[in-house]
Protein backbone atom coordinates (compact mmCIF):
# COMPACT_ATOMS: atom_id res chain seq x y z
CA UNK A 1 0.00 0.00 0.00
CA UNK A 2 1.04 3.57 -0.59
CA UNK A 3 1.44 6.38 1.92
CA UNK A 4 -1.74 7.89 0.53
CA UNK A 5 -3.64 4.61 1.05
CA UNK A 6 -2.36 4.34 4.63
CA UNK A 7 -3.47 7.90 5.40
CA UNK A 8 -6.88 7.26 3.83
CA UNK A 9 -7.33 4.19 6.01
CA UNK A 10 -6.23 6.10 9.15
CA UNK A 11 -8.78 8.83 8.38
CA UNK A 12 -11.47 6.15 7.92
CA UNK A 13 -10.41 4.77 11.32
CA UNK A 14 -10.99 8.17 12.95
CA UNK A 15 -14.31 8.65 11.14
CA UNK A 16 -15.56 5.28 12.39
CA UNK A 17 -14.69 6.26 15.97
CA UNK A 18 -16.36 9.67 15.50
CA UNK A 19 -19.58 7.92 14.50
CA UNK A 20 -19.26 5.12 17.04
CA UNK A 21 -19.45 2.73 14.09
CA UNK A 22 -17.86 -0.51 15.28
CA UNK A 23 -18.78 -2.39 12.08
CA UNK A 24 -16.92 0.14 9.91
CA UNK A 25 -13.95 0.13 12.25
CA UNK A 26 -13.79 -3.66 12.39
CA UNK A 27 -13.60 -3.84 8.58
CA UNK A 28 -10.36 -1.82 8.71
CA UNK A 29 -8.68 -4.06 11.28
CA UNK A 30 -6.82 -7.33 10.69
CA UNK A 31 -8.40 -10.35 12.37
CA UNK A 32 -5.54 -10.52 14.88
CA UNK A 33 -5.13 -6.76 15.36
CA UNK A 34 -3.46 -5.27 18.42
CA UNK A 35 -4.71 -2.03 19.96
CA UNK A 36 -2.54 -0.58 22.71
CA UNK A 37 -3.35 2.62 24.59
CA UNK A 38 -1.12 4.50 27.02
CA UNK A 39 -2.20 3.98 30.61
CA UNK A 40 -4.38 1.00 29.67
CA UNK A 41 -2.18 -1.43 27.73
CA UNK A 42 -3.72 -3.84 25.24
CA UNK A 43 -7.42 -3.05 24.93
CA UNK A 44 -8.51 -4.82 21.74
CA UNK A 45 -10.88 -7.05 23.75
CA UNK A 46 -12.59 -3.97 25.21
CA UNK A 47 -12.47 -1.75 22.15
CA UNK A 48 -16.04 -2.25 20.91
CA UNK A 49 -17.51 -1.45 24.33
CA UNK A 50 -15.20 1.54 24.81
CA UNK A 51 -16.09 3.02 21.42
CA UNK A 52 -19.78 2.64 22.22
CA UNK A 53 -19.36 4.42 25.57
CA UNK A 54 -17.19 7.09 23.96
CA UNK A 55 -19.85 7.79 21.30
CA UNK A 56 -22.84 7.72 23.66
CA UNK A 57 -21.12 10.11 26.10
CA UNK A 58 -20.99 12.81 23.40
CA UNK A 59 -24.42 13.36 21.82
CA UNK A 60 -23.01 15.69 19.16
CA UNK A 61 -20.13 13.32 18.49
CA UNK A 62 -16.41 13.73 18.74
CA UNK A 63 -14.24 15.14 15.99
CA UNK A 64 -10.68 14.03 15.28
CA UNK A 65 -8.36 16.35 13.41
CA UNK A 66 -5.19 15.06 11.80
CA UNK A 67 -2.46 17.61 12.49
CA UNK A 68 0.67 15.95 11.07
CA UNK A 69 1.66 12.68 9.44
CA UNK A 70 4.91 10.78 8.95
CA UNK A 71 5.06 7.58 6.94
CA UNK A 72 7.72 4.94 6.47
CA UNK A 73 7.28 1.48 4.98
CA UNK A 74 4.18 -0.08 6.55
CA UNK A 75 4.00 2.41 9.44
CA UNK A 76 2.11 5.67 9.70
CA UNK A 77 2.59 8.11 12.58
CA UNK A 78 -0.28 10.55 13.10
CA UNK A 79 -0.47 13.54 15.41
CA UNK A 80 -4.12 14.29 16.03
CA UNK A 81 -6.49 16.15 18.32
CA UNK A 82 -10.02 15.35 19.39
CA UNK A 83 -12.87 17.58 20.47
CA UNK A 84 -16.28 16.73 21.85
CA UNK A 85 -18.76 17.95 24.43
CA UNK A 86 -19.97 15.36 26.91
CA UNK A 87 -23.57 15.09 28.13
CA UNK A 88 -22.40 16.42 31.50
CA UNK A 89 -21.06 19.58 29.81
CA UNK A 90 -17.36 18.74 30.10
CA UNK A 91 -15.18 19.23 27.03
CA UNK A 92 -13.03 16.39 25.80
CA UNK A 93 -10.08 17.84 23.91
CA UNK A 94 -7.17 15.44 23.81
CA UNK A 95 -3.89 15.52 21.91
CA UNK A 96 -2.59 12.25 20.52
CA UNK A 97 0.13 10.44 18.73
CA UNK A 98 -1.13 7.32 16.92
CA UNK A 99 1.20 4.79 15.40
CA UNK A 100 -0.48 2.57 12.81
CA UNK A 101 1.14 -0.55 11.40
CA UNK A 102 -0.39 -2.06 8.28
CA UNK A 103 -0.39 -5.60 6.96
CA UNK A 104 -1.73 -5.84 3.42
CA UNK A 105 -4.88 -3.74 3.22
CA UNK A 106 -5.63 -3.90 6.96
CA UNK A 107 -4.54 -2.14 10.13
CA UNK A 108 -2.57 -4.69 12.14
CA UNK A 109 -1.46 -2.54 15.09
CA UNK A 110 -2.63 0.72 16.62
CA UNK A 111 -0.65 2.34 19.43
CA UNK A 112 -2.37 5.35 20.95
CA UNK A 113 -0.47 7.86 23.06
CA UNK A 114 -2.56 10.63 24.58
CA UNK A 115 -3.00 12.75 27.67
CA UNK A 116 -4.03 10.10 30.20
CA UNK A 117 -4.66 12.69 32.92
CA UNK A 118 -7.18 14.43 30.64
CA UNK A 119 -8.86 11.07 29.88
CA UNK A 120 -9.18 10.29 33.59
CA UNK A 121 -10.49 13.75 34.48
CA UNK A 122 -13.02 14.00 31.65
CA UNK A 123 -13.89 10.45 30.60
CA UNK A 124 -13.13 8.56 33.82
CA UNK A 125 -16.79 8.42 34.90
CA UNK A 126 -17.85 7.34 31.39
CA UNK A 127 -15.53 4.34 31.35
CA UNK A 128 -16.23 3.45 34.98
CA UNK A 129 -19.90 2.77 34.26
N, C-alpha and C positions, 0 to 999 in steps of 0.2 A: 504494500500500500504506500501511497505517497504522503508527504507531509500534509497536503491539502485534504486528503481523505481522512487522515488521523484527526485533524482539526475539526472536520465536519462531524465525525463520530463523537468527539468530545463535546461539541456544541449540542448534539442530539442527546447526549447523556445529561447535560445540564437542563435542557428543555423537558426531558422526561421527569426529572426531579421537580422542576418548577410546577409541573402539572400533577405531580403525585401519581404518575402513570407507570406503575410497576411493570405492566406488560410490555410497554415500549422500552423501558430500561432493560428488562431481561433479554430482549432480542439483541441488544448490543453486546451483552456479556457472554464470554465463553462459558461452557458448561461447568468447568472447574475454576471459575474466576476467584480471585482473592481481592477482598476489599479491606484495607487497613486504614484506621483513622487514629490520629494522635490522641492520646488519653484514653482510648478504648481498645486498641489492638485490632485483631481480626473480627470484623462484624458481619461478614457475608451471610451468616445464618440469621441475623437480626435485621438485615437491610430492608426487606419488604415492609416489616412492621414499622421501622424507624421512618421510612419515607412516607408511609401513611400518616403517622403522627405529625411529622414535619408539615405535610400538606394541610392536614385538618386544623392545625394550630394557627394557620395564617389564611383566613377566609379570602383575602384578595391575592393569595399566592405569594411566592417568593421569586425574586428575579436574580439570576446570576449574570454577572458581567465579566467577560474575559478581558483582562487588562494587558497581558503579555503572554507570549508563547515562545518556547524553544523546542526544537525537534531534532532528534538524532536517531537514526536507524529506526527501531520499532518503539521508541520512547517519545512521549510528548509531555513536556512540562508546561503547566498552565498556571499563571497567577490570575486569580479571580476574586471578585467580591460578591457578596449576596446582600439582598435587602428585602425585608418583609415586615409587615406589622402583625403582631400576634393578636388574638382575640382579647387578651388582657390589656392591650394597649402598648405593650413593650415593643421596641424596635429591635429586630434581628438584623445586624449589619456586620457580617464577619468578613475577614480577609483570609484568603487561602493560597496554598500552593498545592496543586494536584499533580501527581506523576502518574501518567497512564502508560501501560505497556500493552502492546498489541500482539496478537498471534493471529495471522491470517486476516480475516475481516471482522474480528471480534476483539473486545477489550478483555485482556487476560488478567490484568492487575490494575487496581486503583489504590494509590496511597494518598490520603488526604491529610494535609497539615493545616490547621487553622488555629484560631485563638480559643483554646479550651476554656479559659476563664470566662470569656464572653458566652460560650455555649452553656456553661454551667449556670451563669447568672440569668440568662434570658430563656434558654430552653430546658434547663434542669427540671422544672416542674412538668413540662410536656413529656419528657422521656421517663419520668418517674411513674407516671400513671399507667 
